[in-house]
Amino acid sequence: MLHGSLPSLASLRYRRPYWMLFLKDVDNWKIYTVIQQPDHQRTEMLYQAWLGGLDRPYTRPKCMANQPLWLSKKRHILRKDRLDGPETPLEKYVLEWHKRFHSFQGTERPTVDDLHTALDLVERPLDLSYAFQLLNQCRNVNNIRFAKDTFLVFLEACLRVDRKDCALYATENAEALGFWHIEEDYRRYLRGEQSWYRLSPLDNMYYPLEENVKLNAGRSPPSSAAVAEGDAEGTAETTGFEAAAGAAAWSDDEGSMKAGSSRESMTVDDEIARLEAELAALEEEGTDGDDDVKGPKGH
């Protein structure tokens, strides 16, 4: 008497049809062995009609447990956007995001710059919630490494809609959220230890401006004259050379433009003269032909 081994007894190889041999990711596989029977076929037709995308009764072909590719693609195209009537720029950007990164079997992945763009478009608290959803997708779905200044963009988006608590929560859970670089000034500002979080190198002001009016009262933006004095020694020769090169290039361009215009006028005049000569030759041929025709009639 033959005794099957335990692995063979546990195997489904001889317990289900051969076409299911390599079938994966299907829990209740027994349903698809009886799907052609009348009762099950009716249930299948109702289910397909409920899924939509069809204009007639439909059942999956035999020996198929998954939806056909063409039908899945059609349903993906016909699906309705979850965000109707976008009002703010971020809501429009969210729709573009879903078209780009949630296309049918798409392989394009968002980048940190796309996330920064979404955070820069935050204008109201609801926009911030949309931006958080996109941040969650970048972090947990696509596993994207954030940039060094990602938390700064995130902090400015939170402060723009008066949600300082969200930024404080992000500093407390930075590792889980993926913020790997947070400057100490950001932490001190969020903890209330100081009134500013950034000294801008562009205008030499402490940010946020409305909270640091006294600090910024005596400050002035870095003057271009001071910067020019500091760089004058190193760039004098370069500047002179660039000026000479620019003047030479300008004179060359001007000469080439004049030559080109004179050349163009000459070609136009030559073309006009040639056309006039051809027209005169045609008129002469016409007059000669008329004389030849009239000659015999006179005799």
HELIX and SHEET records of a PDB file:
HELIX    1   1 LEU A    6  ALA A   10  1                                   5    
HELIX    2   2 TYR A   18  MET A   20  5                                   3    
HELIX    3   3 TRP A   29  THR A   33  5                                   5    
HELIX    4   4 PRO A   38  LEU A   51  1                                  14    
HELIX    5   5 LEU A   69  LEU A   78  1                                  10    
HELIX    6   6 PRO A   89  PHE A  101  1                                  13    
HELIX    7   7 VAL A  112  ASP A  120  1                                   9    
HELIX    8   8 PRO A  125  ASN A  136  1                                  12    
HELIX    9   9 GLN A  137  VAL A  141  3                                   5    
HELIX   10  10 THR A  150  ARG A  160  1                                  11    
HELIX   11  11 LYS A  164  GLU A  172  1                                   9    
HELIX   12  12 ALA A  174  LEU A  177  1                                   4    
HELIX   13  13 GLU A  184  ARG A  191  1                                   8    
HELIX   14  14 LEU A  209  GLU A  211  5                                   3    
HELIX   15  15 VAL A  213  ALA A  217  1                                   5    
HELIX   16  16 SER A  224  GLY A  298  1                                  75    
SHEET    1   A 2 ARG A 198  LEU A 199  0                                        
SHEET    2   A 2 TYR A 206  TYR A 207 -1                                        
END                                                                             
